[in-house]
Amino acid sequence: MKNKIIDFIKGFLLGLDSTIPGFSMGTLAIILKIYDRMIEDFSDAPKHPIKFLKKDFFMIVGLLMGLVVNIIAVSYLLRTFPLQAVCFFVGLVLCGIPQTFNDVKSRGIKFKEVLCFIIAIGVLVFVTLLNAGENQEVALSPLSLIMMVVVGSIGSGTMIIPGVSGSMIMMAIGYYEPTIQVINNVIRLNDFWSNALLFGCFLVGVVLGLILVSKIIKFAFKKAPSAVYSSILGLLVGSPFAMIYLTSKKYEIDFTNVWIYITSAIMLLLGIVAGILINKQEKKKNEHKEETEEELIINESEC
């Protein structure tokens, strides 16, 4: 039961970060130590749907609840305290960098790994600096329904790539604000059936994007794990810049106010502390799992 509660909490946190500009669900999944599991489970979901639901049901429920809270509460915090809210998540990201660096180091650092690291940072900075596209009109029409499927696929597919924000890509193509508005309308029961149909198409796209990109990433991990981990490290290192830059563009921040810097620094420290506590909890869980496996091996050998 304890593991199910932890899965729910992790899913909830993934949902909370899903609409923050510049922040990637893949990045948080690495920090929460569930990235490999998430890629494996989503890529195999079409083959074993029942097994997928049994294993990840609580994480999915947590993710959906986190998304609802995100739309209602986190969006308000971003509008009211944008820099402080983002600095908390920057703190979480910073905690994920040392572990990813160790993963790269354990596989050996050569020219290929350095090149992948540099290219990843370059791509992230380039995408971040793209001007956000004008908001597109979303109404109940065949074209809008198709586009919501496409946007859902793009958003979720890019969202699970560490360092790449699905919301950032959606902002670039002009569908970030319209999609948030559709979800808001569903939650508040405004023109419910029209918006529910649009949201349903978006969810179909989200599922398709998660499955397709998970399969691609799983294949890449098998063929070139060191290059993938090096690229992930580059994306993680570049993430704080993307998050702060996009937040400063999207929200009005008074950079002359000293209290903004003080409160943002406090939130940054809180994010780091939260990341350390999560890492400690995950380390204990892994140690317990290893001890259990060793006991099973001993028992089997005695039999």
Contacts in CASP RR format, 6 or more apart in sequence:
PFRMAT RR
TARGET T0000
AUTHOR 0000-0000-0000
METHOD contacts of the structure
MODEL  1
MKNKIIDFIKGFLLGLDSTIPGFSMGTLAIILKIYDRMIEDFSDAPKHPI
KFLKKDFFMIVGLLMGLVVNIIAVSYLLRTFPLQAVCFFVGLVLCGIPQT
FNDVKSRGIKFKEVLCFIIAIGVLVFVTLLNAGENQEVALSPLSLIMMVV
VGSIGSGTMIIPGVSGSMIMMAIGYYEPTIQVINNVIRLNDFWSNALLFG
CFLVGVVLGLILVSKIIKFAFKKAPSAVYSSILGLLVGSPFAMIYLTSKK
YEIDFTNVWIYITSAIMLLLGIVAGILINKQEKKKNEHKEETEEELIINE
SEC
3 285 0 8 1.000
4 58 0 8 1.000
5 58 0 8 1.000
6 281 0 8 1.000
6 285 0 8 1.000
7 56 0 8 1.000
7 58 0 8 1.000
7 59 0 8 1.000
8 58 0 8 1.000
8 59 0 8 1.000
8 61 0 8 1.000
8 62 0 8 1.000
9 62 0 8 1.000
10 32 0 8 1.000
10 34 0 8 1.000
10 59 0 8 1.000
11 59 0 8 1.000
11 60 0 8 1.000
11 62 0 8 1.000
11 63 0 8 1.000
11 66 0 8 1.000
12 62 0 8 1.000
12 63 0 8 1.000
12 65 0 8 1.000
12 66 0 8 1.000
12 69 0 8 1.000
13 28 0 8 1.000
13 32 0 8 1.000
13 66 0 8 1.000
14 25 0 8 1.000
14 28 0 8 1.000
14 29 0 8 1.000
14 32 0 8 1.000
14 59 0 8 1.000
14 62 0 8 1.000
14 63 0 8 1.000
14 66 0 8 1.000
15 25 0 8 1.000
15 62 0 8 1.000
15 63 0 8 1.000
15 64 0 8 1.000
15 65 0 8 1.000
15 66 0 8 1.000
15 67 0 8 1.000
15 69 0 8 1.000
15 70 0 8 1.000
16 66 0 8 1.000
16 69 0 8 1.000
16 70 0 8 1.000
16 74 0 8 1.000
17 23 0 8 1.000
17 24 0 8 1.000
17 25 0 8 1.000
17 28 0 8 1.000
17 70 0 8 1.000
17 89 0 8 1.000
18 25 0 8 1.000
18 63 0 8 1.000
18 66 0 8 1.000
18 67 0 8 1.000
18 70 0 8 1.000
18 159 0 8 1.000
18 167 0 8 1.000
19 67 0 8 1.000
19 70 0 8 1.000
19 71 0 8 1.000
19 74 0 8 1.000
19 75 0 8 1.000
19 167 0 8 1.000
19 180 0 8 1.000
20 70 0 8 1.000
20 74 0 8 1.000
20 78 0 8 1.000
20 85 0 8 1.000
20 86 0 8 1.000
20 89 0 8 1.000
20 165 0 8 1.000
20 167 0 8 1.000
20 243 0 8 1.000
21 165 0 8 1.000
21 167 0 8 1.000
21 168 0 8 1.000
21 171 0 8 1.000
21 176 0 8 1.000
21 243 0 8 1.000
21 246 0 8 1.000
21 247 0 8 1.000
21 250 0 8 1.000
22 128 0 8 1.000
22 163 0 8 1.000
22 165 0 8 1.000
22 166 0 8 1.000
22 167 0 8 1.000
22 168 0 8 1.000
22 239 0 8 1.000
22 242 0 8 1.000
22 243 0 8 1.000
22 246 0 8 1.000
22 247 0 8 1.000
23 86 0 8 1.000
23 89 0 8 1.000
23 93 0 8 1.000
23 165 0 8 1.000
23 167 0 8 1.000
23 239 0 8 1.000
23 243 0 8 1.000
24 159 0 8 1.000
24 160 0 8 1.000
24 161 0 8 1.000
24 162 0 8 1.000
24 163 0 8 1.000
24 164 0 8 1.000
24 165 0 8 1.000
24 166 0 8 1.000
24 235 0 8 1.000
24 239 0 8 1.000
25 159 0 8 1.000
25 160 0 8 1.000
25 166 0 8 1.000
26 35 0 8 1.000
26 38 0 8 1.000
26 159 0 8 1.000
26 160 0 8 1.000
26 161 0 8 1.000
26 162 0 8 1.000
26 163 0 8 1.000
27 93 0 8 1.000
27 96 0 8 1.000
27 162 0 8 1.000
27 163 0 8 1.000
27 235 0 8 1.000
27 236 0 8 1.000
27 239 0 8 1.000
28 89 0 8 1.000
28 92 0 8 1.000
29 35 0 8 1.000
29 38 0 8 1.000
29 160 0 8 1.000
29 162 0 8 1.000
30 96 0 8 1.000
30 99 0 8 1.000
30 100 0 8 1.000
30 162 0 8 1.000
30 232 0 8 1.000
30 236 0 8 1.000
31 92 0 8 1.000
31 93 0 8 1.000
31 95 0 8 1.000
31 96 0 8 1.000
31 275 0 8 1.000
31 278 0 8 1.000
31 279 0 8 1.000
32 278 0 8 1.000
32 282 0 8 1.000
33 278 0 8 1.000
33 279 0 8 1.000
33 282 0 8 1.000
33 286 0 8 1.000
34 59 0 8 1.000
35 162 0 8 1.000
36 221 0 8 1.000
38 160 0 8 1.000
38 214 0 8 1.000
39 160 0 8 1.000
39 214 0 8 1.000
39 217 0 8 1.000
39 218 0 8 1.000
39 221 0 8 1.000
40 214 0 8 1.000
40 218 0 8 1.000
41 52 0 8 1.000
41 55 0 8 1.000
41 56 0 8 1.000
42 52 0 8 1.000
42 160 0 8 1.000
42 210 0 8 1.000
42 211 0 8 1.000
42 214 0 8 1.000
43 211 0 8 1.000
43 214 0 8 1.000
43 215 0 8 1.000
43 217 0 8 1.000
43 218 0 8 1.000
44 51 0 8 1.000
44 52 0 8 1.000
45 52 0 8 1.000
45 211 0 8 1.000
46 211 0 8 1.000
53 60 0 8 1.000
67 183 0 8 1.000
68 187 0 8 1.000
71 180 0 8 1.000
71 183 0 8 1.000
71 184 0 8 1.000
71 187 0 8 1.000
72 187 0 8 1.000
74 85 0 8 1.000
75 180 0 8 1.000
77 84 0 8 1.000
77 85 0 8 1.000
78 85 0 8 1.000
78 86 0 8 1.000
78 247 0 8 1.000
78 251 0 8 1.000
79 251 0 8 1.000
81 263 0 8 1.000
82 247 0 8 1.000
82 248 0 8 1.000
82 250 0 8 1.000
82 251 0 8 1.000
82 252 0 8 1.000
82 253 0 8 1.000
83 244 0 8 1.000
83 247 0 8 1.000
83 248 0 8 1.000
83 253 0 8 1.000
83 260 0 8 1.000
83 264 0 8 1.000
84 260 0 8 1.000
84 263 0 8 1.000
84 264 0 8 1.000
84 266 0 8 1.000
84 267 0 8 1.000
85 267 0 8 1.000
86 243 0 8 1.000
86 244 0 8 1.000
86 247 0 8 1.000
87 244 0 8 1.000
87 264 0 8 1.000
87 265 0 8 1.000
87 267 0 8 1.000
87 268 0 8 1.000
87 271 0 8 1.000
88 267 0 8 1.000
88 268 0 8 1.000
88 270 0 8 1.000
88 271 0 8 1.000
88 274 0 8 1.000
89 243 0 8 1.000
89 271 0 8 1.000
90 239 0 8 1.000
90 240 0 8 1.000
90 243 0 8 1.000
90 244 0 8 1.000
90 268 0 8 1.000
90 271 0 8 1.000
91 268 0 8 1.000
91 269 0 8 1.000
91 271 0 8 1.000
91 272 0 8 1.000
91 274 0 8 1.000
91 275 0 8 1.000
92 271 0 8 1.000
92 272 0 8 1.000
92 274 0 8 1.000
92 275 0 8 1.000
93 236 0 8 1.000
93 239 0 8 1.000
93 240 0 8 1.000
93 243 0 8 1.000
94 240 0 8 1.000
94 272 0 8 1.000
95 271 0 8 1.000
95 272 0 8 1.000
95 275 0 8 1.000
95 276 0 8 1.000
95 278 0 8 1.000
95 279 0 8 1.000
96 236 0 8 1.000
96 275 0 8 1.000
96 279 0 8 1.000
97 233 0 8 1.000
97 236 0 8 1.000
97 237 0 8 1.000
99 279 0 8 1.000
100 229 0 8 1.000
100 232 0 8 1.000
100 233 0 8 1.000
100 236 0 8 1.000
101 233 0 8 1.000
103 229 0 8 1.000
104 113 0 8 1.000
104 117 0 8 1.000
104 226 0 8 1.000
104 229 0 8 1.000
104 230 0 8 1.000
104 233 0 8 1.000
107 113 0 8 1.000
107 225 0 8 1.000
107 226 0 8 1.000
107 229 0 8 1.000
108 226 0 8 1.000
109 230 0 8 1.000
112 226 0 8 1.000
112 227 0 8 1.000
112 230 0 8 1.000
113 226 0 8 1.000
113 227 0 8 1.000
113 229 0 8 1.000
113 230 0 8 1.000
114 230 0 8 1.000
116 227 0 8 1.000
116 230 0 8 1.000
116 231 0 8 1.000
117 230 0 8 1.000
117 231 0 8 1.000
117 233 0 8 1.000
117 234 0 8 1.000
117 237 0 8 1.000
118 234 0 8 1.000
119 231 0 8 1.000
120 230 0 8 1.000
120 231 0 8 1.000
120 232 0 8 1.000
120 233 0 8 1.000
120 234 0 8 1.000
120 235 0 8 1.000
121 234 0 8 1.000
121 235 0 8 1.000
121 237 0 8 1.000
121 238 0 8 1.000
124 163 0 8 1.000
124 164 0 8 1.000
124 234 0 8 1.000
124 235 0 8 1.000
124 238 0 8 1.000
124 239 0 8 1.000
124 241 0 8 1.000
124 242 0 8 1.000
125 238 0 8 1.000
125 241 0 8 1.000
125 242 0 8 1.000
127 164 0 8 1.000
127 168 0 8 1.000
127 169 0 8 1.000
127 172 0 8 1.000
127 242 0 8 1.000
128 168 0 8 1.000
128 241 0 8 1.000
128 242 0 8 1.000
128 245 0 8 1.000
128 246 0 8 1.000
129 245 0 8 1.000
130 172 0 8 1.000
131 172 0 8 1.000
132 171 0 8 1.000
132 172 0 8 1.000
132 174 0 8 1.000
132 176 0 8 1.000
132 249 0 8 1.000
132 250 0 8 1.000
133 171 0 8 1.000
133 172 0 8 1.000
133 173 0 8 1.000
133 174 0 8 1.000
134 174 0 8 1.000
135 174 0 8 1.000
135 175 0 8 1.000
135 176 0 8 1.000
135 177 0 8 1.000
135 178 0 8 1.000
136 147 0 8 1.000
136 173 0 8 1.000
136 174 0 8 1.000
136 175 0 8 1.000
136 178 0 8 1.000
137 144 0 8 1.000
137 178 0 8 1.000
138 144 0 8 1.000
138 147 0 8 1.000
138 148 0 8 1.000
138 175 0 8 1.000
138 178 0 8 1.000
138 179 0 8 1.000
138 181 0 8 1.000
138 182 0 8 1.000
138 198 0 8 1.000
140 194 0 8 1.000
140 197 0 8 1.000
140 198 0 8 1.000
144 198 0 8 1.000
145 197 0 8 1.000
145 198 0 8 1.000
145 201 0 8 1.000
146 201 0 8 1.000
147 175 0 8 1.000
148 179 0 8 1.000
148 182 0 8 1.000
148 198 0 8 1.000
148 199 0 8 1.000
148 200 0 8 1.000
148 201 0 8 1.000
148 202 0 8 1.000
148 205 0 8 1.000
149 201 0 8 1.000
149 202 0 8 1.000
149 204 0 8 1.000
149 205 0 8 1.000
149 208 0 8 1.000
150 205 0 8 1.000
151 170 0 8 1.000
151 173 0 8 1.000
151 175 0 8 1.000
151 179 0 8 1.000
151 202 0 8 1.000
151 205 0 8 1.000
152 179 0 8 1.000
152 202 0 8 1.000
152 203 0 8 1.000
152 205 0 8 1.000
152 206 0 8 1.000
152 208 0 8 1.000
152 209 0 8 1.000
153 205 0 8 1.000
153 206 0 8 1.000
153 208 0 8 1.000
153 209 0 8 1.000
153 212 0 8 1.000
154 166 0 8 1.000
154 169 0 8 1.000
154 170 0 8 1.000
154 173 0 8 1.000
154 209 0 8 1.000
155 166 0 8 1.000
155 167 0 8 1.000
155 169 0 8 1.000
155 170 0 8 1.000
155 206 0 8 1.000
155 209 0 8 1.000
156 166 0 8 1.000
156 205 0 8 1.000
156 206 0 8 1.000
156 207 0 8 1.000
156 209 0 8 1.000
156 210 0 8 1.000
156 213 0 8 1.000
157 166 0 8 1.000
157 209 0 8 1.000
157 210 0 8 1.000
157 212 0 8 1.000
157 213 0 8 1.000
158 164 0 8 1.000
158 165 0 8 1.000
158 166 0 8 1.000
158 168 0 8 1.000
158 169 0 8 1.000
158 213 0 8 1.000
159 165 0 8 1.000
159 166 0 8 1.000
159 167 0 8 1.000
160 210 0 8 1.000
160 213 0 8 1.000
160 214 0 8 1.000
160 217 0 8 1.000
161 213 0 8 1.000
161 217 0 8 1.000
161 235 0 8 1.000
162 232 0 8 1.000
162 235 0 8 1.000
162 236 0 8 1.000
163 232 0 8 1.000
163 235 0 8 1.000
163 236 0 8 1.000
163 238 0 8 1.000
163 239 0 8 1.000
163 242 0 8 1.000
164 235 0 8 1.000
165 242 0 8 1.000
165 243 0 8 1.000
165 246 0 8 1.000
167 176 0 8 1.000
168 242 0 8 1.000
168 246 0 8 1.000
170 176 0 8 1.000
170 179 0 8 1.000
171 177 0 8 1.000
171 246 0 8 1.000
171 250 0 8 1.000
179 202 0 8 1.000
182 195 0 8 1.000
182 198 0 8 1.000
182 199 0 8 1.000
182 202 0 8 1.000
183 199 0 8 1.000
184 190 0 8 1.000
185 191 0 8 1.000
185 192 0 8 1.000
185 195 0 8 1.000
186 192 0 8 1.000
186 195 0 8 1.000
186 196 0 8 1.000
186 199 0 8 1.000
217 228 0 8 1.000
220 227 0 8 1.000
220 228 0 8 1.000
221 228 0 8 1.000
247 253 0 8 1.000
253 260 0 8 1.000
254 260 0 8 1.000
END
